[in-house]
């Protein structure tokens, strides 16, 4: 025990930290309900994300939803061997770039981990930025003004030319397909100008993108997929083969050549009907790209729900939950020819309704990962095991026996309200998923290992109970482990209390009911040897967050030591304070 004072001499000088790694792919859910990116990681290789630490808050802005930030369209790649994340805030019109600079497995907001790659709202005007794609040449593509509300419209390509970590400098953004511009695609009836007013989603293909245009039937958008690539490097897509009508499955714009299998009825009509009246067309709003052998194959999915105006076509075939596989077989740079688009999975309401609505889709390795909406967000994956071109055979929809690989209510029922706070109003754990991404397991640092939570918290100031969280690894010689307190008022004093055992405190058996000290319902679970003070981040009654990194010295005898801890919230009043206390958290020091 001689090491203990040495530990806390180092602990007092702290910093921020936490979360990430897996056996199958990591899945990242864009949770607009709580202004965060959730990360799912299959740490124990059981094929699901239900075990301790397998769900974590990879990034959050510390408000738990108070600021109505809309994180969307996360994309990731390795840059010089380092995993880098890009995502859009659709409310602020900002494209963020995230790098885990301190190796703690988190993208810590307000630190060098998270930087603004481009503030489109400030630099370009109102843009309603939406789709995002990363290409092998280092470019970041995005599209803007999906809902027609902004002034910055079209498809844009960003390059960090000067290597300063952003694309905010002169010449680093190129408007390749501006709304109202001269970009056109060749068609049998002659060139057709690209309608770029409502570009919504995109995925990479080569060093270019596939982009969907069409958000609402009230706009004149083509409801079609285009291909854009600057083949000769002259900064435009005006040359031969650089702008292509890649897939027209709807026929909404008759001037565009239509895919022959959709046109002939080999593939079902995408036009939606209710009571014999046309309501418009289903949208291919979910896109991802996968390398299969020597080919890049694009998967496109409808985002229709199983109820409402866009759920059925005139023949009564479902339009929700459809995923198509698209491959250019004849090398003409489109997939409008016979056999180039095939049905990969039918999750519609006319075929079992396995995907009442698809919220997000991405590809890693041989799998397609899906975030679907059932009672809430449910994550599953698809794999063409028998190589017949679809994932509709037995065992190819991998969904944990119909339970899903992860959903917030199953997780919350097992582990409590981190990283998804319990919603008292609706009586459930809810994630409002706008989109999702997936990335190879193990690319990011591992989430907190050997972290356990037990006991109950208390609050003498409201019905909202403070919660304790841990992320990162309590590794000697690092500050990689961070603990947080959440679900508390902002701007209040907070104390992290740390002990060495959970058996006795001053000779008193633990847990100790603090009612004797005037705090009924509050329990001390550890022997409270050290106290580290901070202030909760600003916010509303439950939007504050207290955070502390444990700076562990590089001292081998510490390995294996269990550190029990609790957070205390001092809710100030005119005559003193009311106490809030978290459950017990314990972390084990590792080499």
N, C-alpha and C positions, 0 to 999 in steps of 0.2 A: 504493500500500500504506500510505499514511499513515493511512488510515481504520481499520486493523486494531486498534490499541490502543483507539481510540474504541469499536469494536464491543464489545470484551470488557469495557470499563469498564461498559457497560450490561448485557452478558450476565450478569455476576456477580450482579446484583439480579434474581432470576428469579421465576416464577410458573407455575401449571399450565395445560395446554391440549390441543385438537384436534377434528376430523372431519365433513363432510357436504355434498351437492348432486347434481343429476342431470338427465338429458334425459327419460327416462321416469320413472315414479314411483320414489321411494326405498322400499325394502322393509326392514322392521325385524323381525328374528327374535329371539324370546325364548329365549335359549340357557341352559337351566338347568344344562347340563353345566359351564359356566364362569362362571355368575353374571353374565351380561352381556346387553346388547342389541346384536346385530350390525346394522350398517347396510350395505345394498347400494345403490350409486349408479352409474348409467350415465353416467359422466363423458364418454366419447367418443362417445356417441350411436350405438353399434353394436347396441343392443337387448339386450345381455347384460352381465353383471357380472364379467368376467374380467380386465379390465385393471388396471394398477397403481393402487392407492389406491381401487379401487371396492368393496372390502370393508373395513370398519373397525369397531372396538369403540366404538360410540356412547356407551354407558354400561357401566361395570363397577364392582364394589365393591372391586377390587384384590386379590381372593383367588383368582381363576381356579377357582372351584368349591369351595374349601376350606370354605366356610360353609354349603353346601347351601341357599343362597338360591334361591327360585323366582320369577324375574321372569315375569309373565304379562300378557296382554291390554293391550298398549300401544295407546293412542288419542291422536290429535293433532288440534289445531285452531289457528287463528289467534286470538289474543286481543289486541285493540287493535293489530293488524298484526304481532304477534310470534308466531312458532310456539311452541307449548307442548305438552309431552308429559305424559301421565298413564299410570302403569302400576301394577300390583299386585304386591306381594311376597306370594305365597300362603303362604309359611312364616312370615313375621313378621306377617302380617295388616296390612300397611301399604300405603296408597295414596300413591305418590310423585308429585310435580309437578316437571317439568324445564324450565328455561329457559336458553338459552345466553347467560348474562349478560355474558361477556367476549368473545363473538363468535369463539371459537376453533373452533367446529364440534363441540365435545364437550359432553356433560353430565358435568362433573367431579364425581365423588362426594366428599363432604366439603367442598364449596364451596357458595356461594350458588346455583350452578346447580341443585342437587338439594335439594328441601325435602320434608318430610313434609306431605302435604295432609291426611291423616287417619290416625292410628294406631288402627285399629279394634281391634287386639288389646288395647291398653291402655284405650281409651275404652269399648269395647263388650263386651269379653270375647272368648273364642275364637270366631272367625267363619269360618275357611276362606274368606276373600274370594275371589271368582272373577270373574264377568263384569263388564264395564266398558263404559259408553257415555257419550258427550258429546252434549248436546243444544244446539240453537241459542240457547236462552234463558240459557246459561251454566252450567247444572247439570251435575253429574257423578253418574251413576247407577252403582250396583254391586249385585251380589247376593252372598249369603253362605251358607255351610254347604252347599256342593255335595255333600259326602260324609257328612253327618249327624253329624260328629264334634264340632261346636261348639255354642255356646249362643245365638249371635247369628245368626238365620235370617231370610231373606226378601229383599225388594227395597227398596233405600234410595236416597234422593236427597240429594245434597249441594249446598249453595250457600255460597260465600264471601260472606256477607252484609256483613261489616264491611271487606272488602277488604284483609285482612291476609295473604293468600296461602295460607290454609288453610281447612279446614272442620272445625275442632276446637272452635269456640266454641258457646255455648248457642244452640240453635235452628237450627244450620247443617246438621244431619242430620234427615231425616224418614223414619220407617219407613212407607213407603206401602203395602207388602204384607208385614206381619209374619206369620211362621208362627203358625198358630192364631188368626189374626184373622178379621174378618168380611167381607173382600173376596170378592165372588162375581161370576160372569159369567152373563149371560142365555143360556139355551138353550131349545130347544123344549119340553123337559120341565120347565122352571122353573129358577130360579137354582141354581148349583152353586158351592160354596165353593172358592176357589183353594187348591190344595195348594202351599204355599210352603216346604216343608221342604227341598227339594233344587233350588232355583233355581241354574242353572249358568252359562248364557251369555246375552248380550244384545247388541242393536244398537239404534241410535236410529231413531225414526220420529216425525216431527213434533217436539214437545217432550216426547215420551214414549219408551217403549222397547218392543221385542219381546223377551220373555224365555222361555227354554227351561227347563222343569222336568223332571228325570229324569236320574239319574246311573247308578244300578244297578238291576237288576231286583229286588234284595232290598228296595227301598223301595217305598212306595205311590204314588210320584210319578206324575203323569198322563202323562208322556212326550208333552207337548204344548207349543205355543207360545202365550203370552198377550200381549196388548197392554195397557199401562198408561199413562195420561196424565191429569194433573190439569188438566182442561179449564177449570174455573172458578176455579182458583187458590186453593182453600180448604184446601190442604194434605193432601188425601186423594184416593183413587180410588174413592170410594163412590157417586158420582153417575152419572147416565145416560151410557152410552158411555165411561166412564172405565176400566173393566176389561172386557176382551173376550176370549172364546175365539177367538183370531186364526187359528190353524191346528192342527186336530187331524187329523194324518195317520195316527196309529197305531190309534186306537180303543181304546186301553188302558183309558181310563175311559169306559164306555158312556153315562154321564150327560152327557158333553160332545158337542155336535153335531160330526159328523165331516165333513171335507171330502168333497164328493160324488164327486169323481173318484178319490180314494183308496178310498172306500167301494165304488164300483161296479166298480173294477178297471181304469178307464181309465189310472190311474197304478198302478204296482206296489205290492204289499203291503209294508209296512215290518216285518212280523213275521218274525223269523228262526227257521229250523228247522234241526235237525241230525238226520238219520235219521228224519224224520217227526215229531220231537218239538219243540214250541215252546220256544225259549230266551229269548224276550222280544222286544224291538223295537229297531230301529236308532234312533240318536239324531241329531237335528238340532243338533249341538253347535258348528257353525261358521256364523256369521251375519255379514252385512255389508249396508250400505244404499247405494244409488246413486241419484242424481237423474237421471231420464231425461225430458227435456222438462219438463213441468209436474208430473210425478209422482215420488214417492219409491217406488222398487222395492227390495224386500228379497230377498236371495239367501240360501238356506239349504242347508247341505251336511251329509251324514252323515259321522261320524268312524269308521265301522266299518273294520276291516282286511280284507284279502282272504283271510285265513285265520281259523279259529276259529269260535266259536258264532254270530257276527253277520254272517257274510259272504254268506249266501244266504237267500232266502225259500223258501216251500214249492214254488213253481214253478221253482226253480233260477235265479232272477234275482239278480244281484249287488246287494248293499246297500252296498258300499264305493264311494267315489269318486263319489257322486251329488250333483249340484248342481241345485237347483230355483229358478226365478224366480217371485216372488210379487208380484202386483199386485192391489189392491182395485179391481175394475172397476165395481162398482155403488155404491160410496160407503157401504157399511154397516160399514166399519171392520174387516172381517175378510177372509180369503182362503179361506173354506170353500165358496165357490160354484163352480159349473162354470166351467172355463177360467181361473180366477184363479191357479192353480199349474200351471206347465209345466216339463218337464224341460229344463234349460239345457245340461247336460253329463252324459254317462254315461261315467264313468271306471272302471266297475266291472269285476270279474273275469269277467263274462259279456259284456263288450263291449270287450275290448282291455286292460283292467286298467291304464289310464294313470295312475290314482291308487290304488295299493294301500292307502294310507291318507292322508286329508287331515288335516294338522296345523294349518293355519291358512289364513284367507281374508280378503281385504279388497278394497275397490273404490276405484279412483281414475280419474277421467275415464271413458273408455269401456271400461276394462279391469277384469277381475277377476283379482287376483293370488293364486296358490295356493302354499303350502308343502306339498309332498307328501312322503310317506315312500316311498322306493324302497330302495336300499341305504343311503341316508342322506337327509338333507333335500335336496330338489330344488325349486328355485323355477321356476315357469312362469307364463304368463298366458293368459287367455282373452279373446276379443273377438268380438262378434257383427258381423262385417264386413258381411254381406249383409242385416242388419236383419230376420232371420226369426224372432227370438226365442230362438235358441239359439246355442251356440258349437261345433257339431258338424260344421260344413262344413270342407272343405279349407282349411288355413291359419289357422283360427280358434283352434286350440290352438298358441300360440306358445311353442315349447320348444327352439329351437336345434337342429332336426333330430333331436330325441329325446335330446339331451344335457343339456337343462335350461339355464335362463339363469344359474344358479349352483348349485353344490353344494360342500361343504367339501373333498372330496378332489380335485376338479379344481382348485379354487383353491389348495389346499395344494401340489399337485404343481407349480404354476407359480410360486407366490410364497413358499412356506415357511409357517411356523406362526403368522403373524399375520394375522387376529385369532383363529385357531383353533389352539390348541397341538396338536402331534402327540401322539397317544396311543401311547406305547411298548408298553403292554400289548396293545392290539388291532392295532397296526400300521397305523393310519389317522388321518385327520383327521375328528373326529366332532362334530356339533352336536346336542344333545338339545333339539329345538324343541318348546316347549309351546304356542306360538301365534305369530301374526305380525300386523303392521300394515303399512299402506302410506300414504304421504303424498306430495304433489306434489313433484316434483324441483325443487331450487333454493330450497326454503323455508328450509332450514337452511344454515348456512355450509358451504363446500366442504371436503372432506377434503384431506389433505396433497397439495399439488401439487409437482412437481419433487423428489420424495423417492425415492431409489434405495438399494437394499441389495445388497451384493456381498460376496464372500469368505466365510470360514467363521469361526465362533467356536470357543472352546475352554473347557474346564473341567478344572482339576487337582484338583478335590475330589469330582466325581461324574461320572456319564455324562450328566447334564443340562446342556445347553449354553445359556448365556445368549443371549437374543435381543434385537435392537434394533428399535424401532418409531418411526415419526414420524407426526404428525397435525397438521392445521391448515396454515396458510400462513405461510411465513417472510417476512412483509411488514414493510417498514420502518415504524418508528413504532408497532409493536405487539408484544405477547407472544403472538401467535396460534399460533406453532409450538411444539409440545411433543414431546420425545423421551422414550421410556421404555425401560427394560431389564426383561425379564420372564424367567420360568422360573429364578428364583434364590431362595436362602434368604432368609427375612425377618429383619429386624433386623441387617443387616450393612452395613458401610461400602461405599459405591459412589462411583465417580468417573466423570463425563462428561469425556472428553478430546476436545478440538476442535483441529483444525489448519487449514492453509490450502492444502495441496497433498497429492497422493497419489503424488508422484514420488520425493522424497528426504526423509530425516530425518537431520539432522546430517551431510549429505553421503553418507549410505548409501542405496542404491536401495531403494525400497519395492515390494512388501511386505517387511518384515524379520522373519525367523524369530527369535522370542525364546528359542529353545532355548539360544542362547549366554549368555543371562542366567539360565538355570535354569528356563525356562518352556517346555518342549517342546510342540510342537503349537499354540502361540499365535503369531499374526501381528499385527504392527503395520502398518496400512494407510495411516495418515496421519501427518503430521509433529508431532503432539502438542505444540501450543503453549500451550494453556490447559487448566486442570483445574478442574472445578466439583464440589464434594463434596456428598453427601447420604447418607441411610440408607434401605435398602429397607424397605418396609412390612412389618409383622409378619405372620407366616404360617408355613407348614410348609416343608419342604425345597425346594419349587419354587413356592411361592405368594407370594414377595416381589415387589414392584414398585418400581423407582426411576423417578422422574419429574422432568423439568426443563423449564421453559419458557424459550425464548431471547428475551430482551427486547431487540429490535433498535431502535436509535435511528432517528429520522426523518431519514435522511441519504442523499440520492439516489445518491452514488457507490457505495453498497453494492449497488445493484441489479445482478443478474447474477452476484454473487460466489457461488462454491460453497463450502459449509462441510462438510468431511468430519469425521466424528466416530465414536468408539467408546466404549462403556461398559466399565468395569472393575469387577469384583466382588472385594472382598477378604474371602474366607471365613476368618474368624479361627479360629486354632487355639491350643492352649496354648503353642506355641513360635513363633508367627508368623502367617502367613496363606498360603492357597492362592489362586491367581489364577483368575478366570474373565474371559474377554474376549469381547465380542460381535463379529459381523461388522462390516463398514464400512457406515455410513449416510451419505448425502450429501444435502443440501438446497440449493436455489438460492434466493437472496434475490430477492424480487419487489417491484414498486412498491406 
